[in-house]
Amino acid sequence: MHGHDLRRLLLLCGLIGLAACTEKDWRAAAIAKAEDEVRDQVNDPVAQFSHVQVTGNSSTGQTCGYVMAKSGIFIKGGHFIVYIDGSTPRIEGGMGRQSWSKQEFDFQWQNDCLKEGYKS
């Protein structure tokens, strides 16, 4: 391999690596933003999250996961969906400020999380 070809190969590898880092960066930012929105919705600044994943892409995707939050003297848990486009977050079990029926939430969870690749 000539020096010129080697430089091209190294440049290509560098660009691929940079693209991979950018992909992870927007996903990490989407997760952090979603967790903040859910904490605000459930009015619990120390709510705990698990199984949090981003499905879809950076413009039409969503962050899906599970939250445990204090509700009065009780701790409640439920799945959540936070849309990257800014639509109202959905939280299972009436935990957020806006209540969704079980049927509405289950439909959104199935279509926007599970069918988009969410793995629990």
C-alpha positions as CSV (number, residue, x, y, z in Angstrom):
1,M,0.0,0.0,0.0
2,H,1.4,3.4,-1.0
3,G,1.6,6.3,1.5
4,H,-1.2,8.2,-0.3
5,D,-3.5,5.1,-0.1
6,L,-2.7,4.6,3.6
7,R,-3.6,8.3,4.4
8,R,-6.9,7.8,2.6
9,L,-7.6,4.7,4.6
10,L,-6.7,6.3,7.9
11,L,-8.9,9.4,7.1
12,L,-11.8,7.1,6.2
13,C,-11.4,5.1,9.5
14,G,-11.2,8.4,11.4
15,L,-14.4,9.7,9.8
16,I,-16.2,6.4,10.6
17,G,-15.1,6.6,14.2
18,L,-16.3,10.3,14.4
19,A,-19.7,9.3,13.0
20,A,-20.0,6.5,15.6
21,C,-19.2,9.0,18.4
22,T,-21.7,11.5,17.2
23,E,-24.4,8.7,17.1
24,K,-23.7,7.9,20.7
25,D,-23.6,11.5,21.7
26,W,-27.1,12.4,20.5
27,R,-28.5,9.2,22.0
28,A,-26.9,10.0,25.4
29,A,-28.3,13.6,25.2
30,A,-31.8,12.3,24.3
31,I,-31.8,9.9,27.3
32,A,-30.6,12.7,29.7
33,K,-33.3,15.0,28.4
34,A,-36.0,12.3,28.6
35,E,-35.1,11.5,32.2
36,D,-35.3,15.2,33.1
37,E,-38.7,15.5,31.5
38,V,-40.0,12.4,33.3
39,R,-38.7,13.7,36.6
40,D,-40.6,16.9,36.0
41,Q,-43.8,15.1,34.9
42,V,-43.8,12.8,38.1
43,N,-42.7,15.7,40.3
44,D,-39.8,13.6,41.8
45,P,-36.3,15.0,41.2
46,V,-34.7,11.7,42.4
47,A,-36.8,9.3,40.3
48,Q,-34.9,6.2,39.3
49,F,-34.7,4.9,35.8
50,S,-33.9,1.5,34.3
51,H,-34.0,-0.2,30.9
52,V,-33.7,3.2,29.1
53,Q,-33.2,3.1,25.4
54,V,-33.6,5.3,22.4
55,T,-35.6,3.9,19.5
56,G,-35.9,5.4,16.0
57,N,-33.7,8.3,14.8
58,S,-32.6,11.7,16.0
59,S,-35.6,13.6,14.5
60,T,-38.5,11.2,14.9
61,G,-37.4,8.8,17.6
62,Q,-38.3,8.4,21.2
63,T,-36.7,7.4,24.5
64,C,-38.4,4.4,26.2
65,G,-37.8,3.0,29.7
66,Y,-39.0,2.3,33.2
67,V,-39.2,4.8,36.1
68,M,-39.7,4.4,39.8
69,A,-40.9,7.6,41.5
70,K,-42.3,8.8,44.8
71,S,-46.1,9.5,44.7
72,G,-47.1,10.8,48.1
73,I,-46.0,8.2,50.6
74,F,-45.8,5.4,48.0
75,I,-43.3,4.5,45.3
76,K,-44.8,3.8,41.9
77,G,-43.3,2.4,38.8
78,G,-44.2,2.4,35.2
79,H,-42.9,2.5,31.6
80,F,-42.5,5.9,29.9
81,I,-42.1,7.3,26.4
82,V,-40.5,10.6,25.7
83,Y,-40.6,11.8,22.1
84,I,-37.6,13.5,20.6
85,D,-39.9,15.9,18.6
86,G,-41.2,17.4,21.9
87,S,-44.7,15.7,22.0
88,T,-46.1,15.2,25.4
89,P,-44.3,12.4,27.3
90,R,-46.4,9.4,28.2
91,I,-46.0,7.6,31.5
92,E,-47.8,4.4,32.4
93,G,-50.2,4.2,35.3
94,G,-51.3,7.8,35.5
95,M,-47.9,8.9,37.0
96,G,-47.5,12.0,34.9
97,R,-49.4,15.3,34.8
98,Q,-51.3,14.1,31.8
99,S,-53.3,10.8,32.3
100,W,-53.4,8.3,29.5
101,S,-55.7,5.3,29.5
102,K,-54.1,1.9,29.7
103,Q,-55.3,1.2,26.2
104,E,-53.8,4.4,24.8
105,F,-50.5,3.9,26.6
106,D,-50.2,0.2,25.6
107,F,-50.8,1.1,21.9
108,Q,-48.1,3.8,22.0
109,W,-45.7,1.5,23.9
110,Q,-46.2,-1.3,21.4
111,N,-45.8,0.9,18.3
112,D,-43.3,3.4,19.3
113,C,-41.0,1.3,21.5
114,L,-41.4,-2.4,21.0
115,K,-41.9,-2.3,17.2
116,E,-39.0,0.2,16.9
117,G,-36.5,-2.2,18.6
118,Y,-36.8,-1.7,22.3
119,K,-35.5,-4.6,24.3
120,S,-36.3,-5.0,28.0
